[in-house]
Amino acid sequence: MAMNLDSSGRKGVSPDELPLRLERMFAAREDHILFCDAADEAPYGFAVEVMDKAPEGGAVTIAALTSPPEASPAGDVAAAN
């Protein structure tokens, strides 16, 4: 299951309400894996607070989603000596 945090840090539910919501969602699933996808502008502390509350709702594995690094032009890589 994936949870998105927007740039304001909101996800539609407060951190205190999150465990109950996750319990209901995980009740219908065999896996208890939560992927957190925060916007670049989302407040860091809020994202950490949300991930910290997730185990109370039954999340066993919590993973932060990131964007893959952008490919750099071939000439930008320095050779190792």
C-alpha atoms as a printed R data frame, in Angstrom:
   type eleno elety resid chain resno      x       y       z
1  ATOM     1    CA   MET     A     1  0.000   0.000   0.000
2  ATOM     2    CA   ALA     A     2  1.295   3.489  -0.793
3  ATOM     3    CA   MET     A     3  0.693   6.696   1.122
4  ATOM     4    CA   ASN     A     4  1.344  10.063  -0.509
5  ATOM     5    CA   LEU     A     5  2.232  13.203   1.424
6  ATOM     6    CA   ASP     A     6  1.745  16.448  -0.470
7  ATOM     7    CA   SER     A     7  3.842  19.604  -0.253
8  ATOM     8    CA   SER     A     8  1.792  20.963   2.653
9  ATOM     9    CA   GLY     A     9  2.469  17.774   4.604
10 ATOM    10    CA   ARG     A    10 -1.154  16.734   4.542
11 ATOM    11    CA   LYS     A    11 -2.310  13.262   3.701
12 ATOM    12    CA   GLY     A    12 -6.012  13.660   4.543
13 ATOM    13    CA   VAL     A    13 -5.665  12.268   8.051
14 ATOM    14    CA   SER     A    14 -3.811  13.468  11.151
15 ATOM    15    CA   PRO     A    15 -0.884  11.440  12.530
16 ATOM    16    CA   ASP     A    16 -3.048  10.564  15.561
17 ATOM    17    CA   GLU     A    17 -5.800   9.134  13.305
18 ATOM    18    CA   LEU     A    18 -3.355   7.255  11.082
19 ATOM    19    CA   PRO     A    19 -3.032   4.023  13.133
20 ATOM    20    CA   LEU     A    20 -6.792   3.381  13.113
21 ATOM    21    CA   ARG     A    21 -7.037   4.035   9.357
22 ATOM    22    CA   LEU     A    22 -4.088   1.753   8.625
23 ATOM    23    CA   GLU     A    23 -5.546  -1.023  10.805
24 ATOM    24    CA   ARG     A    24 -8.705  -0.986   8.684
25 ATOM    25    CA   MET     A    25 -6.764  -0.978   5.426
26 ATOM    26    CA   PHE     A    26 -4.335  -3.700   6.454
27 ATOM    27    CA   ALA     A    27 -7.229  -5.893   7.679
28 ATOM    28    CA   ALA     A    28 -8.121  -6.475   4.033
29 ATOM    29    CA   ARG     A    29 -4.541  -7.271   2.958
30 ATOM    30    CA   GLU     A    30 -2.143 -10.145   3.495
31 ATOM    31    CA   ASP     A    31  0.952  -7.962   3.358
32 ATOM    32    CA   HIS     A    32  1.534  -5.145   5.800
33 ATOM    33    CA   ILE     A    33  3.964  -3.147   3.701
34 ATOM    34    CA   LEU     A    34  3.620   0.628   3.561
35 ATOM    35    CA   PHE     A    35  5.383   2.760   0.974
36 ATOM    36    CA   CYS     A    36  5.612   6.452   1.880
37 ATOM    37    CA   ASP     A    37  5.903   8.864  -1.023
38 ATOM    38    CA   ALA     A    38  6.464  12.420   0.194
39 ATOM    39    CA   ALA     A    39  6.608  15.421  -2.115
40 ATOM    40    CA   ASP     A    40 10.005  17.129  -2.170
41 ATOM    41    CA   GLU     A    41  8.424  20.132  -0.453
42 ATOM    42    CA   ALA     A    42  6.708  18.095   2.310
43 ATOM    43    CA   PRO     A    43  7.970  18.992   5.780
44 ATOM    44    CA   TYR     A    44 10.594  16.448   6.837
45 ATOM    45    CA   GLY     A    45  9.393  16.289  10.445
46 ATOM    46    CA   PHE     A    46  5.832  15.544   9.364
47 ATOM    47    CA   ALA     A    47  6.957  12.726   7.073
48 ATOM    48    CA   VAL     A    48  8.999  11.178   9.900
49 ATOM    49    CA   GLU     A    49  6.077  11.522  12.324
50 ATOM    50    CA   VAL     A    50  3.774   9.715   9.889
51 ATOM    51    CA   MET     A    51  6.269   6.881   9.346
52 ATOM    52    CA   ASP     A    52  6.778   6.647  13.120
53 ATOM    53    CA   LYS     A    53  3.029   6.147  13.690
54 ATOM    54    CA   ALA     A    54  2.612   3.541  10.931
55 ATOM    55    CA   PRO     A    55  3.640   0.484  13.027
56 ATOM    56    CA   GLU     A    56  0.848   1.308  15.492
57 ATOM    57    CA   GLY     A    57 -1.548   0.699  12.588
58 ATOM    58    CA   GLY     A    58 -0.043  -2.643  11.658
59 ATOM    59    CA   ALA     A    59  2.647  -1.687   9.164
60 ATOM    60    CA   VAL     A    60  5.428  -4.257   9.428
61 ATOM    61    CA   THR     A    61  7.644  -2.921   6.661
62 ATOM    62    CA   ILE     A    62  7.860   0.797   5.931
63 ATOM    63    CA   ALA     A    63  9.765   2.066   2.915
64 ATOM    64    CA   ALA     A    64 10.348   5.623   1.773
65 ATOM    65    CA   LEU     A    65  9.956   6.033  -1.974
66 ATOM    66    CA   THR     A    66 12.515   8.164  -3.751
67 ATOM    67    CA   SER     A    67 13.004   9.341  -7.294
68 ATOM    68    CA   PRO     A    68 15.770   7.669  -9.272
69 ATOM    69    CA   PRO     A    69 18.803   9.888  -9.804
70 ATOM    70    CA   GLU     A    70 18.810  11.751 -13.086
71 ATOM    71    CA   ALA     A    71 21.246  10.436 -15.650
72 ATOM    72    CA   SER     A    72 24.194  12.760 -16.107
73 ATOM    73    CA   PRO     A    73 25.802  13.420 -19.486
74 ATOM    74    CA   ALA     A    74 28.687  11.035 -20.277
75 ATOM    75    CA   GLY     A    75 31.292  13.808 -20.102
76 ATOM    76    CA   ASP     A    76 30.402  14.744 -16.496
77 ATOM    77    CA   VAL     A    77 31.868  11.658 -14.831
78 ATOM    78    CA   ALA     A    78 35.432  12.024 -13.572
79 ATOM    79    CA   ALA     A    79 37.724   9.059 -14.184
80 ATOM    80    CA   ALA     A    80 39.075   7.300 -11.110
81 ATOM    81    CA   ASN     A    81 42.860   7.180 -10.877
